[in-house]
Amino acid sequence: MRSLRPILFKAAITCLGWTVAMLMFFPILWTVLTSFKTEVEAIAFPPVFLPAQWTLENYFEVHARSEYFSHFLNSVVISLGSTVIGMVLAIPAAWSMAFQPTSWTRHILMWMLSTKMMPAVGALVPIFLIFKSVGLLDTLPGITLVILTANLPIMVWMLYTYFKEIPSDILEAARIDGATTLGELVYVLLPMSLPGVASTMLLNIILAWNEAFWTLSLTAVKAAPLTAFIASYSSPQGLFWAKLSAASTLAIAPILIIGWISQKQLVRGLTFGAVK
């Protein structure tokens, strides 16, 4: 009987994990299925799980009525731009706090983290007015800057955690061998913490791609990414659920594919340094 307890416990944990995973995945599945339904089937009650007749009409209409690829390109520029610039700023900051700490290091880290606790709407009005006065409203540099500053604390914290797991003796040995600060950073630290750096970049790309509040508040047409593309299907005439689902599927498909391909690297980076 005792030998069965570990097996039953493992089976229960497995079932619980699958249940949670299916609950999290179900909204995505429902959205994809709804995108192949007619508008009548999409609003039917009781709900229709599978479409009676699969159709691509919603995708054709979304493509005909909207500039999907323009919004897609904006999302790519915003996500990659905020990630690259963020890493250029976050890596030296995390290196400094991990290997050259001061009495203020912990306070600075906590202050950076506390900025994520403030509701974004609290900073909307001043940022809107500043951007309006300097001409950054509805521009790619403007929205990239906002998303960069919003995600920078997370990037610094993640990189700081990864860098702290690397023995400082290795960096000291590099200095003894004549490595400069830049050489120490580029040729020693970054290769050793590559999983953590990669996971930080992937997470920032996902956060930037899915950002909706700032993109809807500070963009209109020229710099509108895919989140604004989805919101455009909410009109005074009502919600067209089938077409909205098709637009949502087109918007989330690229980031889902990237996440699926890079899931091993992401998990490896998130657990980097967990076991010594």
TIGUZA-700762 format. One line per field, with one value per residue (C-alpha): residue number from 1; residue in one letter; x, z, y. Coordinates in steps of 0.05 Angstrom, whole numbers. Layout:
residues N
k: NUM | ...
r: A | ...
X: X | ...
Z: Z | ...
Y: Y | ...
This chain:
residues 276
k: 1 | 2 | 3 | 4 | 5 | 6 | 7 | 8 | 9 | 10 | 11 | 12 | 13 | 14 | 15 | 16 | 17 | 18 | 19 | 20 | 21 | 22 | 23 | 24 | 25 | 26 | 27 | 28 | 29 | 30 | 31 | 32 | 33 | 34 | 35 | 36 | 37 | 38 | 39 | 40 | 41 | 42 | 43 | 44 | 45 | 46 | 47 | 48 | 49 | 50 | 51 | 52 | 53 | 54 | 55 | 56 | 57 | 58 | 59 | 60 | 61 | 62 | 63 | 64 | 65 | 66 | 67 | 68 | 69 | 70 | 71 | 72 | 73 | 74 | 75 | 76 | 77 | 78 | 79 | 80 | 81 | 82 | 83 | 84 | 85 | 86 | 87 | 88 | 89 | 90 | 91 | 92 | 93 | 94 | 95 | 96 | 97 | 98 | 99 | 100 | 101 | 102 | 103 | 104 | 105 | 106 | 107 | 108 | 109 | 110 | 111 | 112 | 113 | 114 | 115 | 116 | 117 | 118 | 119 | 120 | 121 | 122 | 123 | 124 | 125 | 126 | 127 | 128 | 129 | 130 | 131 | 132 | 133 | 134 | 135 | 136 | 137 | 138 | 139 | 140 | 141 | 142 | 143 | 144 | 145 | 146 | 147 | 148 | 149 | 150 | 151 | 152 | 153 | 154 | 155 | 156 | 157 | 158 | 159 | 160 | 161 | 162 | 163 | 164 | 165 | 166 | 167 | 168 | 169 | 170 | 171 | 172 | 173 | 174 | 175 | 176 | 177 | 178 | 179 | 180 | 181 | 182 | 183 | 184 | 185 | 186 | 187 | 188 | 189 | 190 | 191 | 192 | 193 | 194 | 195 | 196 | 197 | 198 | 199 | 200 | 201 | 202 | 203 | 204 | 205 | 206 | 207 | 208 | 209 | 210 | 211 | 212 | 213 | 214 | 215 | 216 | 217 | 218 | 219 | 220 | 221 | 222 | 223 | 224 | 225 | 226 | 227 | 228 | 229 | 230 | 231 | 232 | 233 | 234 | 235 | 236 | 237 | 238 | 239 | 240 | 241 | 242 | 243 | 244 | 245 | 246 | 247 | 248 | 249 | 250 | 251 | 252 | 253 | 254 | 255 | 256 | 257 | 258 | 259 | 260 | 261 | 262 | 263 | 264 | 265 | 266 | 267 | 268 | 269 | 270 | 271 | 272 | 273 | 274 | 275 | 276
r: M | R | S | L | R | P | I | L | F | K | A | A | I | T | C | L | G | W | T | V | A | M | L | M | F | F | P | I | L | W | T | V | L | T | S | F | K | T | E | V | E | A | I | A | F | P | P | V | F | L | P | A | Q | W | T | L | E | N | Y | F | E | V | H | A | R | S | E | Y | F | S | H | F | L | N | S | V | V | I | S | L | G | S | T | V | I | G | M | V | L | A | I | P | A | A | W | S | M | A | F | Q | P | T | S | W | T | R | H | I | L | M | W | M | L | S | T | K | M | M | P | A | V | G | A | L | V | P | I | F | L | I | F | K | S | V | G | L | L | D | T | L | P | G | I | T | L | V | I | L | T | A | N | L | P | I | M | V | W | M | L | Y | T | Y | F | K | E | I | P | S | D | I | L | E | A | A | R | I | D | G | A | T | T | L | G | E | L | V | Y | V | L | L | P | M | S | L | P | G | V | A | S | T | M | L | L | N | I | I | L | A | W | N | E | A | F | W | T | L | S | L | T | A | V | K | A | A | P | L | T | A | F | I | A | S | Y | S | S | P | Q | G | L | F | W | A | K | L | S | A | A | S | T | L | A | I | A | P | I | L | I | I | G | W | I | S | Q | K | Q | L | V | R | G | L | T | F | G | A | V | K
X: 0 | 56 | 89 | 26 | 26 | 83 | 51 | -18 | 12 | 51 | -12 | -52 | 0 | 3 | -73 | -73 | -19 | -57 | -121 | -89 | -55 | -121 | -157 | -103 | -102 | -178 | -189 | -137 | -169 | -238 | -213 | -182 | -245 | -290 | -248 | -273 | -346 | -399 | -423 | -487 | -450 | -402 | -459 | -503 | -531 | -518 | -448 | -427 | -359 | -341 | -365 | -417 | -382 | -310 | -298 | -240 | -287 | -268 | -194 | -206 | -249 | -199 | -143 | -185 | -208 | -145 | -71 | -49 | 22 | 31 | 9 | 51 | 113 | 99 | 96 | 162 | 197 | 169 | 185 | 255 | 272 | 253 | 289 | 354 | 358 | 336 | 391 | 443 | 421 | 404 | 467 | 516 | 468 | 460 | 535 | 550 | 501 | 521 | 597 | 608 | 554 | 548 | 507 | 453 | 448 | 391 | 353 | 360 | 336 | 275 | 260 | 263 | 217 | 168 | 157 | 122 | 73 | 45 | -18 | 2 | -59 | -28 | 27 | -16 | -35 | 35 | 66 | 10 | 21 | 97 | 93 | 43 | 88 | 150 | 114 | 122 | 48 | 32 | 105 | 146 | 203 | 153 | 116 | 182 | 210 | 149 | 150 | 225 | 220 | 161 | 199 | 270 | 263 | 244 | 303 | 352 | 325 | 328 | 399 | 422 | 396 | 432 | 497 | 498 | 502 | 568 | 630 | 666 | 732 | 725 | 719 | 779 | 820 | 801 | 825 | 891 | 900 | 893 | 819 | 788 | 720 | 688 | 726 | 706 | 634 | 632 | 680 | 670 | 605 | 556 | 577 | 571 | 502 | 476 | 414 | 394 | 406 | 366 | 307 | 307 | 304 | 249 | 207 | 215 | 194 | 132 | 114 | 125 | 85 | 26 | 27 | -42 | -52 | 3 | -6 | -80 | -69 | -10 | -20 | -74 | -55 | 19 | 50 | -9 | 14 | -27 | -60 | -91 | -108 | -150 | -184 | -205 | -258 | -296 | -341 | -404 | -443 | -423 | -372 | -364 | -340 | -319 | -279 | -252 | -229 | -196 | -159 | -138 | -113 | -71 | -43 | -24 | 0 | 71 | 87 | 57 | 101 | 163 | 145 | 134 | 200 | 240 | 205 | 265 | 312 | 262 | 253 | 328 | 341 | 287 | 318 | 389 | 428 | 372 | 416 | 489
Z: 0 | 17 | -50 | -85 | -51 | -92 | -156 | -137 | -116 | -181 | -221 | -183 | -195 | -269 | -275 | -239 | -286 | -348 | -320 | -307 | -376 | -411 | -374 | -395 | -467 | -476 | -491 | -546 | -575 | -571 | -607 | -663 | -672 | -671 | -727 | -773 | -756 | -786 | -746 | -730 | -702 | -664 | -623 | -619 | -552 | -528 | -556 | -615 | -602 | -673 | -734 | -775 | -838 | -834 | -871 | -885 | -900 | -836 | -853 | -923 | -898 | -844 | -895 | -944 | -893 | -852 | -864 | -824 | -849 | -832 | -760 | -759 | -780 | -726 | -674 | -698 | -696 | -627 | -597 | -626 | -617 | -543 | -531 | -565 | -533 | -467 | -467 | -483 | -421 | -375 | -384 | -359 | -303 | -280 | -285 | -243 | -188 | -189 | -188 | -164 | -110 | -64 | -2 | -48 | -95 | -59 | -52 | -126 | -145 | -100 | -127 | -198 | -180 | -145 | -210 | -237 | -179 | -200 | -244 | -314 | -320 | -265 | -313 | -376 | -373 | -362 | -414 | -464 | -454 | -459 | -522 | -553 | -540 | -570 | -628 | -606 | -606 | -656 | -673 | -670 | -630 | -579 | -565 | -567 | -514 | -469 | -473 | -463 | -398 | -375 | -384 | -366 | -290 | -305 | -352 | -301 | -246 | -287 | -312 | -242 | -216 | -270 | -262 | -187 | -200 | -237 | -191 | -188 | -186 | -261 | -276 | -231 | -268 | -334 | -306 | -284 | -355 | -380 | -400 | -402 | -372 | -441 | -456 | -389 | -405 | -477 | -477 | -407 | -374 | -432 | -459 | -390 | -378 | -448 | -427 | -378 | -430 | -482 | -435 | -416 | -488 | -504 | -445 | -464 | -536 | -510 | -462 | -515 | -568 | -520 | -492 | -502 | -453 | -480 | -553 | -550 | -512 | -551 | -622 | -674 | -745 | -763 | -705 | -686 | -673 | -674 | -607 | -638 | -699 | -655 | -619 | -686 | -692 | -633 | -665 | -647 | -690 | -642 | -636 | -696 | -657 | -716 | -749 | -682 | -669 | -738 | -724 | -655 | -685 | -737 | -682 | -632 | -682 | -692 | -618 | -604 | -658 | -629 | -559 | -581 | -619 | -563 | -503 | -484 | -486 | -446 | -392 | -389 | -379 | -327 | -286 | -299 | -234 | -196 | -179 | -161
Y: 0 | 48 | 34 | 58 | 126 | 157 | 131 | 159 | 225 | 231 | 214 | 266 | 319 | 301 | 305 | 372 | 398 | 377 | 407 | 474 | 472 | 457 | 513 | 562 | 537 | 534 | 609 | 605 | 542 | 574 | 636 | 596 | 553 | 615 | 646 | 591 | 600 | 645 | 705 | 668 | 608 | 653 | 684 | 622 | 602 | 550 | 558 | 516 | 485 | 462 | 501 | 465 | 487 | 511 | 576 | 623 | 681 | 718 | 715 | 740 | 798 | 816 | 817 | 858 | 910 | 918 | 929 | 868 | 868 | 941 | 928 | 865 | 904 | 956 | 900 | 871 | 939 | 955 | 887 | 880 | 953 | 955 | 889 | 908 | 977 | 948 | 896 | 949 | 987 | 928 | 886 | 939 | 959 | 887 | 874 | 935 | 917 | 843 | 851 | 923 | 929 | 989 | 1002 | 1030 | 971 | 935 | 1000 | 1016 | 946 | 952 | 1021 | 995 | 938 | 985 | 1023 | 961 | 964 | 1031 | 1028 | 1048 | 1093 | 1137 | 1158 | 1162 | 1236 | 1265 | 1218 | 1235 | 1310 | 1304 | 1262 | 1310 | 1369 | 1336 | 1302 | 1230 | 1211 | 1155 | 1144 | 1081 | 1114 | 1141 | 1075 | 1037 | 1084 | 1075 | 998 | 998 | 1038 | 995 | 929 | 953 | 938 | 866 | 858 | 887 | 843 | 779 | 793 | 813 | 746 | 707 | 746 | 734 | 659 | 667 | 662 | 729 | 690 | 676 | 750 | 765 | 714 | 748 | 815 | 784 | 758 | 829 | 831 | 900 | 914 | 909 | 845 | 815 | 831 | 808 | 748 | 720 | 741 | 740 | 671 | 640 | 671 | 661 | 620 | 676 | 730 | 692 | 681 | 754 | 775 | 725 | 747 | 820 | 806 | 770 | 827 | 880 | 841 | 833 | 904 | 934 | 992 | 1037 | 1019 | 1035 | 1099 | 1128 | 1103 | 1112 | 1093 | 1102 | 1064 | 1020 | 947 | 884 | 898 | 960 | 918 | 872 | 930 | 960 | 905 | 933 | 985 | 1024 | 974 | 919 | 863 | 818 | 757 | 713 | 769 | 791 | 719 | 716 | 782 | 756 | 691 | 728 | 772 | 718 | 666 | 695 | 700 | 631 | 601 | 637 | 614 | 542 | 539 | 572 | 540 | 496 | 556 | 598 | 545 | 532 | 607 | 615 | 558 | 581 | 578 | 544 | 484 | 491
